[in-house]
Amino acid sequence: MTAASDDRVFFGHPRGLAYLVFTEAWERFSYYGMTSLVVLYMVQQLFLPGHVEHVVGLAAVRGMLGLGPGVADQALASIIFGWYSGLVYFTPIIGGFVADRWLGTRNTVILGAALMSAGHIAMAFDRSFFVALLLLILGSGALKGNISAQVGRLYPAAEESRRTQGYTIFSAGINVGAVAGPLVCGLLAARFGWHIGFGTAGAFMLVAMLTYLAGVRHLPTDRGPATRIVHPPMTAAERRRTRVLIGVIALTVLPNIAYPMIWNVGILWADQHASLATPIGAIPASWFNSIDAFVSIVAVPPLVAYWRWQARRGREPGDIGKIAIGSALAGASAALFALASALYLPGRVPAWFAVLPFAGMGVAFLYFWPTLLALISQAAPPKVNATLMGGAFLSLFVGSVAMGWVGSYYEALGPTAFWLLDAAIGVAGALIILAVHRPLTRALTPGG
């Protein structure tokens, strides 16, 4: 069921959107607060003598990943972070299947929030590091795809433009949490220790769960066993459209390698090479993880206005074109890292220059990720809508795992060559998408 078309109390959008936005805001606070710390934590504490001996399961994880004891700490941290980030985005397709077939979206989201809360709390101890990652992976799988799918169900099927605006507001809203998380958790970790930072992330995950429970009555009808809508078998056209959407998801893998590199190697680069000094003392390097999210907030009004200006003149890129632009912007932003490294190293990169590539990635994100979610929500057949929405996160799974592997070569290549490699990945993604965007657009157009 979708929301009533006259429900416009939240900036012209349904009331339920507000609860979904704020649930994800606090969930993203906890996730990005933890993410801004975890690579630095592994490199600067967890894998050092006196700590590494106490980490339960490290030898088993090394074995599963095929990594011997001689692998450098930065490379090991990058690969582990890549697999963690990837699995966080792999499990939503399972969460979507569980919601569609058994528990319904509401119950699945609540289960996910509870698991993620437990995972963040477990991050407060060296010993339970991998247990924490496992709980966070499972919890995210239950929560992420189902939250995103509920956004699309708030709107009648014919309101494509309003639905796309809703997803853009949703993405901007969650970035409030993505900005605040690294700032708050990073500051507390710098002042009081890593585990205080991780514990704070856990507290805000509990706030996310309470927010969702408070607003559940304003959300679309659940699809649990008793109330789940039974859809007829898909038509040939729907099956063809599903295959095309799977292809579009696959095309976003390359930008999903280039963009999240800022959360892995980008944060190490800032810690090692950016000027962090201020008149009131050095800022935590983890604060750089707030920049792309902040830009993703402040850029929304001018970007939406720009798209409307283009639309009035018949020049607005279609959804596939916007995804290509996002990939190109991710590549250009990575090239700025390379330029800064070439110009200023072995000295320190000025803060204003170090900020630019992180900011560029924020604009790139707005072009390719909300657009992909809106496209799937609008075009996916009802029978597989939640599953395909979860399937969108498979692009992030593949991209993140590859990002961890590519990131493991950072120390071997050096900063300039490494970031040129990341830039090439983003630009290649844009060129491939542009090469096929016309047939894909026709295939997704009704009657095309």
ZAMIDREN-603235 format. One record per residue (C-alpha): residue number from 0; x, y, z. Coordinates in pm, whole numbers, always signed. Layout:
<padrens>
@resi = NUM	c1 = X	c2 = Y	c3 = Z
...
</padrens>
This chain:
<padrens>
@resi = 0	c1 = +0	c2 = +0	c3 = +0
@resi = 1	c1 = +121	c2 = +357	c3 = -69
@resi = 2	c1 = +51	c2 = +667	c3 = +133
@resi = 3	c1 = -246	c2 = +885	c3 = +48
@resi = 4	c1 = -161	c2 = +1121	c3 = -234
@resi = 5	c1 = -272	c2 = +1425	c3 = -26
@resi = 6	c1 = -31	c2 = +1342	c3 = +260
@resi = 7	c1 = +217	c2 = +1627	c3 = +215
@resi = 8	c1 = +292	c2 = +1736	c3 = +571
@resi = 9	c1 = +672	c2 = +1683	c3 = +553
@resi = 10	c1 = +796	c2 = +1950	c3 = +311
@resi = 11	c1 = +529	c2 = +1843	c3 = +63
@resi = 12	c1 = +592	c2 = +1472	c3 = +121
@resi = 13	c1 = +424	c2 = +1200	c3 = +333
@resi = 14	c1 = +461	c2 = +1204	c3 = +711
@resi = 15	c1 = +613	c2 = +855	c3 = +698
@resi = 16	c1 = +911	c2 = +993	c3 = +503
@resi = 17	c1 = +1010	c2 = +1200	c3 = +808
@resi = 18	c1 = +1031	c2 = +891	c3 = +1031
@resi = 19	c1 = +1227	c2 = +697	c3 = +770
@resi = 20	c1 = +1465	c2 = +990	c3 = +719
@resi = 21	c1 = +1534	c2 = +1028	c3 = +1090
@resi = 22	c1 = +1566	c2 = +653	c3 = +1148
@resi = 23	c1 = +1831	c2 = +640	c3 = +878
@resi = 24	c1 = +1990	c2 = +961	c3 = +1008
@resi = 25	c1 = +2066	c2 = +800	c3 = +1344
@resi = 26	c1 = +2159	c2 = +468	c3 = +1184
@resi = 27	c1 = +2398	c2 = +651	c3 = +953
@resi = 28	c1 = +2535	c2 = +846	c3 = +1251
@resi = 29	c1 = +2631	c2 = +517	c3 = +1412
@resi = 30	c1 = +2758	c2 = +357	c3 = +1090
@resi = 31	c1 = +2970	c2 = +647	c3 = +968
@resi = 32	c1 = +3089	c2 = +729	c3 = +1317
@resi = 33	c1 = +3221	c2 = +376	c3 = +1341
@resi = 34	c1 = +3347	c2 = +373	c3 = +981
@resi = 35	c1 = +3548	c2 = +693	c3 = +1032
@resi = 36	c1 = +3741	c2 = +518	c3 = +1310
@resi = 37	c1 = +3773	c2 = +155	c3 = +1211
@resi = 38	c1 = +4061	c2 = +165	c3 = +958
@resi = 39	c1 = +4265	c2 = +402	c3 = +1176
@resi = 40	c1 = +4182	c2 = +183	c3 = +1477
@resi = 41	c1 = +4305	c2 = -132	c3 = +1304
@resi = 42	c1 = +4628	c2 = +31	c3 = +1184
@resi = 43	c1 = +4707	c2 = +237	c3 = +1493
@resi = 44	c1 = +4597	c2 = +2	c3 = +1771
@resi = 45	c1 = +4421	c2 = -328	c3 = +1701
@resi = 46	c1 = +4697	c2 = -490	c3 = +1494
@resi = 47	c1 = +4982	c2 = -368	c3 = +1716
@resi = 48	c1 = +5159	c2 = -588	c3 = +1974
@resi = 49	c1 = +4972	c2 = -591	c3 = +2302
@resi = 50	c1 = +4634	c2 = -580	c3 = +2124
@resi = 51	c1 = +4648	c2 = -811	c3 = +1825
@resi = 52	c1 = +4705	c2 = -1116	c3 = +2049
@resi = 53	c1 = +4363	c2 = -1067	c3 = +2210
@resi = 54	c1 = +4149	c2 = -1039	c3 = +1896
@resi = 55	c1 = +3929	c2 = -1349	c3 = +1877
@resi = 56	c1 = +3916	c2 = -1504	c3 = +1529
@resi = 57	c1 = +4194	c2 = -1306	c3 = +1361
@resi = 58	c1 = +4385	c2 = -1616	c3 = +1254
@resi = 59	c1 = +4068	c2 = -1767	c3 = +1109
@resi = 60	c1 = +3989	c2 = -1446	c3 = +919
@resi = 61	c1 = +4341	c2 = -1437	c3 = +778
@resi = 62	c1 = +4300	c2 = -1795	c3 = +663
@resi = 63	c1 = +3961	c2 = -1732	c3 = +496
@resi = 64	c1 = +4104	c2 = -1431	c3 = +311
@resi = 65	c1 = +4422	c2 = -1616	c3 = +215
@resi = 66	c1 = +4642	c2 = -1361	c3 = +391
@resi = 67	c1 = +4963	c2 = -1477	c3 = +555
@resi = 68	c1 = +5118	c2 = -1319	c3 = +866
@resi = 69	c1 = +5357	c2 = -1115	c3 = +649
@resi = 70	c1 = +5083	c2 = -891	c3 = +504
@resi = 71	c1 = +5136	c2 = -529	c3 = +610
@resi = 72	c1 = +4895	c2 = -382	c3 = +864
@resi = 73	c1 = +4760	c2 = -123	c3 = +618
@resi = 74	c1 = +4695	c2 = -384	c3 = +349
@resi = 75	c1 = +4530	c2 = -619	c3 = +600
@resi = 76	c1 = +4313	c2 = -337	c3 = +735
@resi = 77	c1 = +4211	c2 = -235	c3 = +382
@resi = 78	c1 = +4108	c2 = -585	c3 = +281
@resi = 79	c1 = +3916	c2 = -647	c3 = +604
@resi = 80	c1 = +3742	c2 = -310	c3 = +570
@resi = 81	c1 = +3657	c2 = -389	c3 = +208
@resi = 82	c1 = +3499	c2 = -723	c3 = +299
@resi = 83	c1 = +3313	c2 = -573	c3 = +593
@resi = 84	c1 = +3180	c2 = -286	c3 = +381
@resi = 85	c1 = +3094	c2 = -526	c3 = +100
@resi = 86	c1 = +2908	c2 = -773	c3 = +320
@resi = 87	c1 = +2715	c2 = -487	c3 = +480
@resi = 88	c1 = +2578	c2 = -423	c3 = +132
@resi = 89	c1 = +2545	c2 = -787	c3 = +25
@resi = 90	c1 = +2308	c2 = -894	c3 = +300
@resi = 91	c1 = +2025	c2 = -647	c3 = +211
@resi = 92	c1 = +1919	c2 = -876	c3 = -74
@resi = 93	c1 = +1870	c2 = -1149	c3 = +186
@resi = 94	c1 = +1690	c2 = -901	c3 = +409
@resi = 95	c1 = +1461	c2 = -805	c3 = +121
@resi = 96	c1 = +1384	c2 = -1171	c3 = +52
@resi = 97	c1 = +1308	c2 = -1235	c3 = +421
@resi = 98	c1 = +1080	c2 = -929	c3 = +431
@resi = 99	c1 = +898	c2 = -1022	c3 = +109
@resi = 100	c1 = +847	c2 = -1387	c3 = +203
@resi = 101	c1 = +821	c2 = -1410	c3 = +583
@resi = 102	c1 = +866	c2 = -1131	c3 = +835
@resi = 103	c1 = +746	c2 = -823	c3 = +648
@resi = 104	c1 = +940	c2 = -502	c3 = +617
@resi = 105	c1 = +855	c2 = -361	c3 = +959
@resi = 106	c1 = +961	c2 = -663	c3 = +1163
@resi = 107	c1 = +1273	c2 = -711	c3 = +952
@resi = 108	c1 = +1380	c2 = -349	c3 = +1005
@resi = 109	c1 = +1329	c2 = -381	c3 = +1382
@resi = 110	c1 = +1534	c2 = -702	c3 = +1389
@resi = 111	c1 = +1811	c2 = -532	c3 = +1193
@resi = 112	c1 = +1821	c2 = -234	c3 = +1428
@resi = 113	c1 = +1852	c2 = -464	c3 = +1730
@resi = 114	c1 = +2139	c2 = -662	c3 = +1574
@resi = 115	c1 = +2322	c2 = -345	c3 = +1474
@resi = 116	c1 = +2285	c2 = -203	c3 = +1825
@resi = 117	c1 = +2446	c2 = -516	c3 = +1967
@resi = 118	c1 = +2723	c2 = -497	c3 = +1708
@resi = 119	c1 = +2813	c2 = -139	c3 = +1790
@resi = 120	c1 = +2828	c2 = -223	c3 = +2158
@resi = 121	c1 = +3061	c2 = -518	c3 = +2084
@resi = 122	c1 = +3293	c2 = -277	c3 = +1900
@resi = 123	c1 = +3378	c2 = -130	c3 = +2240
@resi = 124	c1 = +3619	c2 = -420	c3 = +2306
@resi = 125	c1 = +3930	c2 = -542	c3 = +2119
@resi = 126	c1 = +3846	c2 = -905	c3 = +2182
@resi = 127	c1 = +3501	c2 = -896	c3 = +2019
@resi = 128	c1 = +3603	c2 = -698	c3 = +1708
@resi = 129	c1 = +3506	c2 = -964	c3 = +1454
@resi = 130	c1 = +3190	c2 = -1057	c3 = +1648
@resi = 131	c1 = +3093	c2 = -690	c3 = +1623
@resi = 132	c1 = +3152	c2 = -684	c3 = +1249
@resi = 133	c1 = +2937	c2 = -997	c3 = +1204
@resi = 134	c1 = +2645	c2 = -850	c3 = +1401
@resi = 135	c1 = +2668	c2 = -524	c3 = +1207
@resi = 136	c1 = +2671	c2 = -711	c3 = +875
@resi = 137	c1 = +2362	c2 = -917	c3 = +963
@resi = 138	c1 = +2177	c2 = -618	c3 = +1109
@resi = 139	c1 = +2246	c2 = -397	c3 = +812
@resi = 140	c1 = +2118	c2 = -669	c3 = +581
@resi = 141	c1 = +1786	c2 = -675	c3 = +761
@resi = 142	c1 = +1751	c2 = -297	c3 = +779
@resi = 143	c1 = +1896	c2 = -118	c3 = +476
@resi = 144	c1 = +1710	c2 = -247	c3 = +173
@resi = 145	c1 = +1378	c2 = -255	c3 = +354
@resi = 146	c1 = +1405	c2 = +105	c3 = +474
@resi = 147	c1 = +1482	c2 = +214	c3 = +117
@resi = 148	c1 = +1194	c2 = +11	c3 = -27
@resi = 149	c1 = +949	c2 = +170	c3 = +218
@resi = 150	c1 = +1038	c2 = +516	c3 = +87
@resi = 151	c1 = +920	c2 = +423	c3 = -262
@resi = 152	c1 = +594	c2 = +274	c3 = -131
@resi = 153	c1 = +496	c2 = +607	c3 = +25
@resi = 154	c1 = +405	c2 = +742	c3 = -321
@resi = 155	c1 = +140	c2 = +649	c3 = -578
@resi = 156	c1 = +286	c2 = +475	c3 = -883
@resi = 157	c1 = +218	c2 = +770	c3 = -1115
@resi = 158	c1 = +415	c2 = +1023	c3 = -906
@resi = 159	c1 = +760	c2 = +949	c3 = -1050
@resi = 160	c1 = +901	c2 = +1301	c3 = -1005
@resi = 161	c1 = +780	c2 = +1330	c3 = -646
@resi = 162	c1 = +920	c2 = +984	c3 = -566
@resi = 163	c1 = +1262	c2 = +1084	c3 = -703
@resi = 164	c1 = +1249	c2 = +1401	c3 = -491
@resi = 165	c1 = +1159	c2 = +1185	c3 = -191
@resi = 166	c1 = +1464	c2 = +965	c3 = -241
@resi = 167	c1 = +1684	c2 = +1272	c3 = -278
@resi = 168	c1 = +1546	c2 = +1415	c3 = +49
@resi = 169	c1 = +1594	c2 = +1073	c3 = +209
@resi = 170	c1 = +1957	c2 = +1065	c3 = +98
@resi = 171	c1 = +2018	c2 = +1422	c3 = +212
@resi = 172	c1 = +1852	c2 = +1353	c3 = +546
@resi = 173	c1 = +2061	c2 = +1048	c3 = +624
@resi = 174	c1 = +2370	c2 = +1248	c3 = +539
@resi = 175	c1 = +2296	c2 = +1465	c3 = +844
@resi = 176	c1 = +2380	c2 = +1157	c3 = +1048
@resi = 177	c1 = +2674	c2 = +1081	c3 = +823
@resi = 178	c1 = +2815	c2 = +1428	c3 = +894
@resi = 179	c1 = +2755	c2 = +1424	c3 = +1268
@resi = 180	c1 = +2874	c2 = +1066	c3 = +1328
@resi = 181	c1 = +3242	c2 = +1114	c3 = +1236
@resi = 182	c1 = +3253	c2 = +1453	c3 = +1407
@resi = 183	c1 = +3114	c2 = +1333	c3 = +1739
@resi = 184	c1 = +3259	c2 = +980	c3 = +1746
@resi = 185	c1 = +3593	c2 = +1101	c3 = +1607
@resi = 186	c1 = +3625	c2 = +1373	c3 = +1870
@resi = 187	c1 = +3532	c2 = +1139	c3 = +2156
@resi = 188	c1 = +3772	c2 = +872	c3 = +2029
@resi = 189	c1 = +4054	c2 = +1129	c3 = +2006
@resi = 190	c1 = +3985	c2 = +1263	c3 = +2355
@resi = 191	c1 = +3886	c2 = +949	c3 = +2548
@resi = 192	c1 = +3992	c2 = +649	c3 = +2341
@resi = 193	c1 = +3870	c2 = +439	c3 = +2051
@resi = 194	c1 = +3611	c2 = +243	c3 = +2246
@resi = 195	c1 = +3430	c2 = +551	c3 = +2374
@resi = 196	c1 = +3385	c2 = +654	c3 = +2013
@resi = 197	c1 = +3251	c2 = +312	c3 = +1920
@resi = 198	c1 = +3022	c2 = +304	c3 = +2223
@resi = 199	c1 = +2869	c2 = +637	c3 = +2123
@resi = 200	c1 = +2786	c2 = +492	c3 = +1782
@resi = 201	c1 = +2601	c2 = +210	c3 = +1959
@resi = 202	c1 = +2393	c2 = +451	c3 = +2166
@resi = 203	c1 = +2271	c2 = +632	c3 = +1855
@resi = 204	c1 = +2176	c2 = +304	c3 = +1690
@resi = 205	c1 = +1935	c2 = +250	c3 = +1979
@resi = 206	c1 = +1790	c2 = +597	c3 = +1910
@resi = 207	c1 = +1735	c2 = +491	c3 = +1547
@resi = 208	c1 = +1535	c2 = +187	c3 = +1654
@resi = 209	c1 = +1316	c2 = +395	c3 = +1889
@resi = 210	c1 = +1252	c2 = +649	c3 = +1611
@resi = 211	c1 = +1135	c2 = +378	c3 = +1374
@resi = 212	c1 = +904	c2 = +226	c3 = +1635
@resi = 213	c1 = +751	c2 = +569	c3 = +1703
@resi = 214	c1 = +662	c2 = +621	c3 = +1337
@resi = 215	c1 = +568	c2 = +271	c3 = +1227
@resi = 216	c1 = +194	c2 = +353	c3 = +1208
@resi = 217	c1 = +266	c2 = +611	c3 = +935
@resi = 218	c1 = +447	c2 = +362	c3 = +709
@resi = 219	c1 = +309	c2 = +147	c3 = +425
@resi = 220	c1 = +116	c2 = -167	c3 = +508
@resi = 221	c1 = +343	c2 = -447	c3 = +622
@resi = 222	c1 = +407	c2 = -753	c3 = +411
@resi = 223	c1 = +426	c2 = -1011	c3 = +684
@resi = 224	c1 = +275	c2 = -1360	c3 = +644
@resi = 225	c1 = -73	c2 = -1246	c3 = +744
@resi = 226	c1 = -93	c2 = -927	c3 = +540
@resi = 227	c1 = +157	c2 = -975	c3 = +259
@resi = 228	c1 = +25	c2 = -877	c3 = -82
@resi = 229	c1 = +26	c2 = -1171	c3 = -321
@resi = 230	c1 = +125	c2 = -1061	c3 = -670
@resi = 231	c1 = +50	c2 = -1258	c3 = -986
@resi = 232	c1 = +339	c2 = -1413	c3 = -1179
@resi = 233	c1 = +549	c2 = -1163	c3 = -1369
@resi = 234	c1 = +474	c2 = -1102	c3 = -1734
@resi = 235	c1 = +737	c2 = -1138	c3 = -2005
@resi = 236	c1 = +776	c2 = -760	c3 = -2011
@resi = 237	c1 = +829	c2 = -749	c3 = -1635
@resi = 238	c1 = +1089	c2 = -1024	c3 = -1651
@resi = 239	c1 = +1270	c2 = -833	c3 = -1928
@resi = 240	c1 = +1257	c2 = -512	c3 = -1725
@resi = 241	c1 = +1398	c2 = -698	c3 = -1424
@resi = 242	c1 = +1695	c2 = -821	c3 = -1630
@resi = 243	c1 = +1761	c2 = -467	c3 = -1755
@resi = 244	c1 = +1755	c2 = -331	c3 = -1400
@resi = 245	c1 = +2004	c2 = -597	c3 = -1292
@resi = 246	c1 = +2229	c2 = -474	c3 = -1574
@resi = 247	c1 = +2197	c2 = -114	c3 = -1456
@resi = 248	c1 = +2294	c2 = -221	c3 = -1103
@resi = 249	c1 = +2602	c2 = -396	c3 = -1243
@resi = 250	c1 = +2708	c2 = -79	c3 = -1425
@resi = 251	c1 = +2741	c2 = +108	c3 = -1095
@resi = 252	c1 = +3016	c2 = -122	c3 = -964
@resi = 253	c1 = +3303	c2 = +95	c3 = -1091
@resi = 254	c1 = +3184	c2 = +420	c3 = -927
@resi = 255	c1 = +3124	c2 = +211	c3 = -616
@resi = 256	c1 = +3495	c2 = +127	c3 = -616
@resi = 257	c1 = +3616	c2 = +482	c3 = -673
@resi = 258	c1 = +3381	c2 = +661	c3 = -433
@resi = 259	c1 = +3409	c2 = +462	c3 = -104
@resi = 260	c1 = +3790	c2 = +465	c3 = -127
@resi = 261	c1 = +3772	c2 = +790	c3 = +72
@resi = 262	c1 = +3649	c2 = +595	c3 = +378
@resi = 263	c1 = +3942	c2 = +355	c3 = +355
@resi = 264	c1 = +4260	c2 = +496	c3 = +200
@resi = 265	c1 = +4125	c2 = +851	c3 = +198
@resi = 266	c1 = +4115	c2 = +871	c3 = +576
@resi = 267	c1 = +4470	c2 = +730	c3 = +603
@resi = 268	c1 = +4588	c2 = +977	c3 = +339
@resi = 269	c1 = +4438	c2 = +1264	c3 = +537
@resi = 270	c1 = +4599	c2 = +1140	c3 = +860
@resi = 271	c1 = +4942	c2 = +1101	c3 = +697
@resi = 272	c1 = +4955	c2 = +1392	c3 = +453
@resi = 273	c1 = +4693	c2 = +1662	c3 = +521
@resi = 274	c1 = +4758	c2 = +1961	c3 = +742
@resi = 275	c1 = +4543	c2 = +1899	c3 = +1050
@resi = 276	c1 = +4669	c2 = +2189	c3 = +1262
@resi = 277	c1 = +4426	c2 = +2465	c3 = +1366
@resi = 278	c1 = +4453	c2 = +2758	c3 = +1610
@resi = 279	c1 = +4274	c2 = +2544	c3 = +1870
@resi = 280	c1 = +4478	c2 = +2229	c3 = +1810
@resi = 281	c1 = +4495	c2 = +1944	c3 = +1561
@resi = 282	c1 = +4163	c2 = +1810	c3 = +1435
@resi = 283	c1 = +4104	c2 = +1432	c3 = +1416
@resi = 284	c1 = +4164	c2 = +1288	c3 = +1069
@resi = 285	c1 = +3833	c2 = +1104	c3 = +1108
@resi = 286	c1 = +3654	c2 = +1439	c3 = +1059
@resi = 287	c1 = +3737	c2 = +1422	c3 = +688
@resi = 288	c1 = +3477	c2 = +1146	c3 = +663
@resi = 289	c1 = +3210	c2 = +1409	c3 = +728
@resi = 290	c1 = +3298	c2 = +1622	c3 = +426
@resi = 291	c1 = +3138	c2 = +1421	c3 = +145
@resi = 292	c1 = +2820	c2 = +1376	c3 = +349
@resi = 293	c1 = +2805	c2 = +1748	c3 = +433
@resi = 294	c1 = +2839	c2 = +1838	c3 = +67
@resi = 295	c1 = +2568	c2 = +1584	c3 = -15
@resi = 296	c1 = +2336	c2 = +1789	c3 = +207
@resi = 297	c1 = +2415	c2 = +2145	c3 = +102
@resi = 298	c1 = +2435	c2 = +2053	c3 = -268
@resi = 299	c1 = +2081	c2 = +1911	c3 = -281
@resi = 300	c1 = +1883	c2 = +2241	c3 = -318
@resi = 301	c1 = +2102	c2 = +2385	c3 = -596
@resi = 302	c1 = +2128	c2 = +2047	c3 = -767
@resi = 303	c1 = +1751	c2 = +1988	c3 = -763
@resi = 304	c1 = +1701	c2 = +2344	c3 = -891
@resi = 305	c1 = +1957	c2 = +2279	c3 = -1163
@resi = 306	c1 = +1779	c2 = +1957	c3 = -1269
@resi = 307	c1 = +1446	c2 = +2145	c3 = -1280
@resi = 308	c1 = +1607	c2 = +2420	c3 = -1492
@resi = 309	c1 = +1739	c2 = +2153	c3 = -1729
@resi = 310	c1 = +1399	c2 = +1982	c3 = -1738
@resi = 311	c1 = +1219	c2 = +2303	c3 = -1839
@resi = 312	c1 = +1455	c2 = +2326	c3 = -2135
@resi = 313	c1 = +1438	c2 = +1957	c3 = -2220
@resi = 314	c1 = +1802	c2 = +1906	c3 = -2126
@resi = 315	c1 = +1781	c2 = +1712	c3 = -1799
@resi = 316	c1 = +1983	c2 = +1390	c3 = -1824
@resi = 317	c1 = +1783	c2 = +1071	c3 = -1778
@resi = 318	c1 = +1849	c2 = +845	c3 = -1483
@resi = 319	c1 = +2114	c2 = +647	c3 = -1672
@resi = 320	c1 = +2286	c2 = +969	c3 = -1780
@resi = 321	c1 = +2294	c2 = +1097	c3 = -1422
@resi = 322	c1 = +2457	c2 = +773	c3 = -1307
@resi = 323	c1 = +2727	c2 = +820	c3 = -1573
@resi = 324	c1 = +2789	c2 = +1178	c3 = -1460
@resi = 325	c1 = +2825	c2 = +1057	c3 = -1101
@resi = 326	c1 = +3087	c2 = +802	c3 = -1202
@resi = 327	c1 = +3282	c2 = +1067	c3 = -1393
@resi = 328	c1 = +3271	c2 = +1303	c3 = -1094
@resi = 329	c1 = +3403	c2 = +1025	c3 = -868
@resi = 330	c1 = +3697	c2 = +978	c3 = -1105
@resi = 331	c1 = +3765	c2 = +1351	c3 = -1119
@resi = 332	c1 = +3760	c2 = +1372	c3 = -738
@resi = 333	c1 = +4012	c2 = +1089	c3 = -708
@resi = 334	c1 = +4232	c2 = +1276	c3 = -956
@resi = 335	c1 = +4234	c2 = +1570	c3 = -713
@resi = 336	c1 = +4390	c2 = +1342	c3 = -450
@resi = 337	c1 = +4661	c2 = +1256	c3 = -702
@resi = 338	c1 = +4717	c2 = +1622	c3 = -790
@resi = 339	c1 = +4745	c2 = +1724	c3 = -425
@resi = 340	c1 = +4992	c2 = +1442	c3 = -362
@resi = 341	c1 = +5204	c2 = +1534	c3 = -664
@resi = 342	c1 = +5214	c2 = +1904	c3 = -573
@resi = 343	c1 = +5275	c2 = +1896	c3 = -199
@resi = 344	c1 = +5429	c2 = +1566	c3 = -83
@resi = 345	c1 = +5650	c2 = +1487	c3 = +103
@resi = 346	c1 = +5525	c2 = +1796	c3 = +286
@resi = 347	c1 = +5171	c2 = +1851	c3 = +416
@resi = 348	c1 = +4877	c2 = +1919	c3 = +185
@resi = 349	c1 = +4697	c2 = +2244	c3 = +279
@resi = 350	c1 = +4363	c2 = +2183	c3 = +445
@resi = 351	c1 = +4165	c2 = +2364	c3 = +172
@resi = 352	c1 = +4314	c2 = +2141	c3 = -99
@resi = 353	c1 = +4269	c2 = +1825	c3 = +107
@resi = 354	c1 = +3899	c2 = +1905	c3 = +145
@resi = 355	c1 = +3831	c2 = +1935	c3 = -231
@resi = 356	c1 = +3840	c2 = +1565	c3 = -332
@resi = 357	c1 = +3622	c2 = +1463	c3 = -38
@resi = 358	c1 = +3372	c2 = +1734	c3 = -137
@resi = 359	c1 = +3373	c2 = +1624	c3 = -501
@resi = 360	c1 = +3285	c2 = +1270	c3 = -397
@resi = 361	c1 = +2979	c2 = +1406	c3 = -216
@resi = 362	c1 = +2844	c2 = +1559	c3 = -538
@resi = 363	c1 = +2924	c2 = +1240	c3 = -729
@resi = 364	c1 = +2720	c2 = +1039	c3 = -478
@resi = 365	c1 = +2413	c2 = +1258	c3 = -531
@resi = 366	c1 = +2424	c2 = +1195	c3 = -903
@resi = 367	c1 = +2451	c2 = +817	c3 = -905
@resi = 368	c1 = +2314	c2 = +659	c3 = -587
@resi = 369	c1 = +1974	c2 = +824	c3 = -513
@resi = 370	c1 = +1906	c2 = +812	c3 = -886
@resi = 371	c1 = +1965	c2 = +437	c3 = -896
@resi = 372	c1 = +1732	c2 = +377	c3 = -598
@resi = 373	c1 = +1458	c2 = +592	c3 = -748
@resi = 374	c1 = +1488	c2 = +415	c3 = -1084
@resi = 375	c1 = +1455	c2 = +72	c3 = -925
@resi = 376	c1 = +1164	c2 = +175	c3 = -704
@resi = 377	c1 = +977	c2 = +311	c3 = -1005
@resi = 378	c1 = +1062	c2 = +47	c3 = -1264
@resi = 379	c1 = +1093	c2 = -281	c3 = -1067
@resi = 380	c1 = +789	c2 = -510	c3 = -1090
@resi = 381	c1 = +588	c2 = -520	c3 = -763
@resi = 382	c1 = +660	c2 = -890	c3 = -710
@resi = 383	c1 = +1035	c2 = -832	c3 = -679
@resi = 384	c1 = +1047	c2 = -465	c3 = -578
@resi = 385	c1 = +1201	c2 = -511	c3 = -232
@resi = 386	c1 = +1432	c2 = -787	c3 = -355
@resi = 387	c1 = +1565	c2 = -571	c3 = -639
@resi = 388	c1 = +1602	c2 = -277	c3 = -402
@resi = 389	c1 = +1816	c2 = -500	c3 = -183
@resi = 390	c1 = +1987	c2 = -618	c3 = -499
@resi = 391	c1 = +2101	c2 = -264	c3 = -568
@resi = 392	c1 = +2331	c2 = -302	c3 = -272
@resi = 393	c1 = +2506	c2 = -590	c3 = -450
@resi = 394	c1 = +2680	c2 = -320	c3 = -653
@resi = 395	c1 = +2816	c2 = -179	c3 = -329
@resi = 396	c1 = +2913	c2 = -531	c3 = -219
@resi = 397	c1 = +3123	c2 = -599	c3 = -527
@resi = 398	c1 = +3256	c2 = -244	c3 = -536
@resi = 399	c1 = +3352	c2 = -243	c3 = -168
@resi = 400	c1 = +3530	c2 = -579	c3 = -179
@resi = 401	c1 = +3721	c2 = -463	c3 = -486
@resi = 402	c1 = +3787	c2 = -130	c3 = -314
@resi = 403	c1 = +3951	c2 = -314	c3 = -23
@resi = 404	c1 = +4169	c2 = -516	c3 = -259
@resi = 405	c1 = +4269	c2 = -210	c3 = -464
@resi = 406	c1 = +4333	c2 = -16	c3 = -143
@resi = 407	c1 = +4579	c2 = -280	c3 = -24
@resi = 408	c1 = +4822	c2 = -152	c3 = -291
@resi = 409	c1 = +4830	c2 = +202	c3 = -152
@resi = 410	c1 = +5163	c2 = +174	c3 = +28
@resi = 411	c1 = +5324	c2 = -16	c3 = -262
@resi = 412	c1 = +5216	c2 = +235	c3 = -530
@resi = 413	c1 = +5252	c2 = +556	c3 = -334
@resi = 414	c1 = +4985	c2 = +829	c3 = -303
@resi = 415	c1 = +5004	c2 = +987	c3 = -650
@resi = 416	c1 = +5001	c2 = +665	c3 = -854
@resi = 417	c1 = +4739	c2 = +509	c3 = -631
@resi = 418	c1 = +4490	c2 = +792	c3 = -667
@resi = 419	c1 = +4544	c2 = +803	c3 = -1044
@resi = 420	c1 = +4443	c2 = +436	c3 = -1047
@resi = 421	c1 = +4127	c2 = +516	c3 = -850
@resi = 422	c1 = +4051	c2 = +805	c3 = -1088
@resi = 423	c1 = +4084	c2 = +573	c3 = -1389
@resi = 424	c1 = +3830	c2 = +336	c3 = -1235
@resi = 425	c1 = +3569	c2 = +611	c3 = -1200
@resi = 426	c1 = +3623	c2 = +750	c3 = -1550
@resi = 427	c1 = +3607	c2 = +401	c3 = -1702
@resi = 428	c1 = +3271	c2 = +348	c3 = -1533
@resi = 429	c1 = +3135	c2 = +669	c3 = -1686
@resi = 430	c1 = +3250	c2 = +576	c3 = -2036
@resi = 431	c1 = +3095	c2 = +228	c3 = -2017
@resi = 432	c1 = +2761	c2 = +364	c3 = -1890
@resi = 433	c1 = +2749	c2 = +632	c3 = -2159
@resi = 434	c1 = +2815	c2 = +369	c3 = -2426
@resi = 435	c1 = +2497	c2 = +176	c3 = -2338
@resi = 436	c1 = +2269	c2 = +440	c3 = -2187
@resi = 437	c1 = +2043	c2 = +481	c3 = -2491
@resi = 438	c1 = +1936	c2 = +116	c3 = -2527
@resi = 439	c1 = +1894	c2 = +85	c3 = -2151
@resi = 440	c1 = +1678	c2 = +398	c3 = -2137
@resi = 441	c1 = +1459	c2 = +268	c3 = -2420
@resi = 442	c1 = +1420	c2 = -68	c3 = -2248
@resi = 443	c1 = +1304	c2 = +95	c3 = -1924
@resi = 444	c1 = +1060	c2 = +334	c3 = -2093
@resi = 445	c1 = +698	c2 = +205	c3 = -2095
@resi = 446	c1 = +630	c2 = +80	c3 = -2443
@resi = 447	c1 = +1001	c2 = +102	c3 = -2531
</padrens>
